Each structure stands twice: as C-alpha cells, then as structure tokens.
Amino acid sequence: FIYELVGGGHFTFSDICRLDLISVSQELGMGDDATNALSDGCGAENVPYLKAQQSINYYGTAFFNYLLRGSVQSLDYLVDKDEDPFDVVNFYEGDVPDWPEEGGCDACKGIGK
C-alpha cells in the first residue's frame, strides 16, 4: 500500500502547524526557520493540516489494525476514496513502479485513480 498526500509537506502531519511559528521563531532568535516550516507543510500552498491529519489517522489506523492485529476486515478501509477529507489522497495498492523524481505518484501512468 502507498499513501500519497497531495499538497502535504514534512510538517503537515505534526502539530507544529498549530503554533504561531513566526512569533516563536522571532522570540527564540531562530531566523528563517519558521518560514521554512511554513513553506514545507503549513503554508497556504499546502493541504490544510487538519484535513490531512484526518486522512492520515484513518488510513494509518486501518493499516496498523490489519498489519499488527491481523484484522482482515480493516482491508475494507484501505481503498481510494474521493470524498472529503480523502480527496487530497492518492492511495495505491499492488505493484507501483519506481517513484518518479518529480511529481510524486501523480506522474505514475495508469496507476491509482
């Protein structure tokens, strides 16, 4: 299984996006670190982190229930969905070619959606 969060970044999955990063960075004298975080998962160009976290929790729970608990019924949840909040996710099952250097799996031809 491959989960691709379209528009996600390194910090989208975490609670760091909840913080006032600019103020914290200025107060601690961290320079441009906050700006870098905002542009790598917390910015306007990224998927809203709360929406992303809903899909991450959904698929993560189903996957680990299947993998760790042997819950075959959890496989029913490991499918591609188009409704909110899953409309920002590409979910792949089966063999996927090597991940392209640019464009994520959106660049994989004939796989997924």
C-alpha positions in Angstrom: 0.0 0.0 0.0 1.2 3.5 -0.8 -0.5 6.6 0.7 0.3 9.9 -1.1 -0.9 13.2 0.5 -1.2 15.6 -2.4 0.0 19.1 -1.2 1.5 17.8 2.0 4.9 18.7 3.4 7.3 17.5 6.0 5.4 19.3 8.8 1.8 18.7 7.7 1.5 15.5 9.8 2.5 17.2 13.0 1.1 19.7 15.5 3.7 22.3 14.6 1.3 23.9 12.2 -0.9 24.9 15.1 1.8 27.2 16.5 2.4 30.8 15.7 5.7 29.9 14.2 6.7 33.4 13.1 6.3 34.8 16.7 8.0 31.7 18.3 10.9 31.9 15.8 11.4 35.7 16.4 11.2 35.2 20.2 13.8 32.5 20.2 16.0 34.1 17.6 15.7 31.3 15.1 15.9 33.4 12.0 14.1 31.9 8.9 13.3 28.5 10.5 9.6 29.3 10.9 9.3 30.5 7.3 10.9 27.2 6.1 8.4 25.2 8.2 5.5 27.2 6.8 6.7 26.5 3.3 7.1 22.8 4.0 3.7 21.7 5.2 2.0 24.6 7.0 1.6 27.2 4.3 -1.3 28.3 2.1 0.0 26.2 -0.8 -0.2 23.0 1.4 -3.3 21.0 2.1 -4.9 22.2 5.4 -3.1 20.2 8.1 -6.3 19.3 10.0 -7.8 17.7 6.8 -4.5 15.9 6.2 -4.4 14.6 9.7 -7.9 13.1 9.4 -6.9 11.1 6.4 -3.5 10.1 7.9 -5.3 8.8 11.1 -7.9 7.0 9.1 -5.5 5.1 6.8 -2.9 4.7 9.5 -5.3 3.1 11.9 -6.7 0.8 9.3 -3.2 -0.3 8.1 -1.9 -0.9 11.6 -5.1 -2.8 12.6 -4.5 -5.0 9.6 -0.8 -5.4 10.0 -0.4 -5.7 13.8 -3.7 -7.1 14.8 -4.4 -9.3 11.8 -7.7 -7.6 11.2 -8.6 -8.7 7.7 -11.8 -6.6 7.9 -9.5 -3.5 8.0 -8.6 -4.1 4.4 -12.1 -2.8 3.6 -10.9 0.7 4.7 -7.7 0.6 2.7 -9.2 1.8 -0.6 -9.0 5.1 -2.6 -11.8 7.5 -1.7 -12.9 10.7 -3.4 -14.9 12.4 -0.6 -13.7 14.9 2.0 -11.1 14.6 3.7 -9.8 11.9 1.4 -9.9 14.0 -1.8 -6.3 15.1 -1.1 -5.1 11.5 -1.0 -3.9 9.1 -3.7 -4.0 5.6 -2.3 -2.3 2.8 -4.2 -2.3 -1.0 -3.8 -0.2 -3.5 -5.6 3.0 -3.1 -7.6 4.0 0.5 -8.2 6.9 1.5 -10.4 9.9 3.3 -9.0 8.8 6.7 -7.5 9.4 9.4 -10.1 12.0 12.1 -9.1 9.5 14.9 -9.7 5.7 15.0 -9.5 5.1 12.2 -6.9 2.9 9.3 -7.9 0.7 11.7 -9.9 3.4 11.1 -12.5 2.9 7.3 -12.4 1.0 6.5 -15.6 -2.0 4.1 -15.3 -1.7 3.5 -11.5 -4.1 4.6 -8.8 -7.1 6.8 -9.6 
